[in-house]
């Protein structure tokens, strides 16, 4: 009788833990967007204005945005990523948590804890999973972020972007950046691999709390592990999303690469890197610390 009760309790806790992975990801999304959106706006504007020479650099972009649009200019396109990051981090980190549990249960059954290879595989699969939600969200965000004059703005908001793109090109239009998004998030191999290695190192060599470890490991792994390797893919993704020249297929992704190379050379693939790099540490450090914290206090981890 007692064996039956224990089994049911285990199943119940496993289900609860799976669900809390998605709930904890929602907290991460709110924190990430609140901290990181102004940096992201500057990054996208620099990435997509290479042909016009509108900005001399990150500081000039900040100055012009503030002078012409005020604080509001840094938060243009804020709504889609606010809703989008809640959805995306919920899916991404929820999938990450669930993939970790599944791999530990069915693949690495003899391991005391999930090995590095399992952490990396979980991260990459989570990145691919969330790409199907991220593609239309990032399309709406990018198109709004590159509107510089309210009088000539083509889109009034995220819903207007979705409506007009869908009317013109259907579902295919909303997913024009899917290939670019999948390629970009394949670099999660570096993010989650370095996150696990840093977490282990901090636990072994410091007396920091778990939340502090998650904060520092999350910040360093995102900025140095992920963005330094994935940034060129992000530039290509933004160019595809913001231009009507590319339809989002793999061939068009390659055309965007060729156009960037001809126009700017290797420098073109790192335009806007500074604000993106500066954003990545605080945004992801806070986001992962909040995700792991909610998992712990909920008893799901």
C-alpha positions, 0 to 999 in steps of 0.5 A: 500500500505504501509503495503505491502511495510513493509511486503516485507521489513521484508521478505527481511531483514529476508532472508538477516539475515539468509544468513549473519549468514553463512557469519559471520561464515566464518570470525569466521573460519578464525580467529579460525584456525589462532589462534588455530592450533598450540595448536591443533597440540600439543593436537592431538599428545599427544592424539594419542601417549599414547601407544608409550610414545613419549612425556613426556608432553605438553612442551616436545611435543612442544620442540620435534616438534620445534626441529625436524620440526620447526614452520612448524611442528605446522602447519602440517594439517593446510590446511584442518582446514583452509578450513574446519573451514571456512566451519564448522564455516559457517555452525555451526554458520550460523545454530545457527543463523538460529535456533535461529531465527526459534525457536523465530519465531515458538516456543517461540513466546510469549517471548521478547527474546529467553530464555536459553532453546532456546539458548541451543537447537539452539546450540546442533542442530547446533553442530549436523548439522555441524558434517556431514561436520566436520567428513571428515575434522577432519579425514584428519586433524588428520591423517596429524597431527600425521605424524612425519617424512616426509620421511615415511609420508603416506599422502602428504596432505589433498586431498591425505588423502581424496583420499586414504581413499575414494579409500580404504573404500569409503564414509564409510571410510570418515565418520568413525568418525561421531558417535564420532563427534556427541557425541562430539558436543552434549556437545554444550549444555554446551557451548551455555548455558554458553555463553548465561548466561555469556553474560547476566551477563556481560551486566547487571554487566559491562560497556563493549562493545558488542564486549568485552562481546562476546570475554570474554563470548566466551572464558570462555564458550568455555574453562570452559563450553565446553572443560572441559566437552567434552574433554574425548569425543574429545580424543575418537574421535581422537583415532577413527580417527587415528586408523585403528582398529575402523570403527567409529560405535557406537560399535567401539566408545565403544571399543575405550573407553574400550581400553583407559580405560584398557591402561591408566585409567581415565588419558588417557581420559585427555591426551593433555588437557592442550594445548587444554584448553589453545587453547580454550580461545583465539581461541573461544573468537576471533572467537565468537567476530568476528562472532557477530561483523560481524552480528552487522555491517552488520545489520543482528542482 
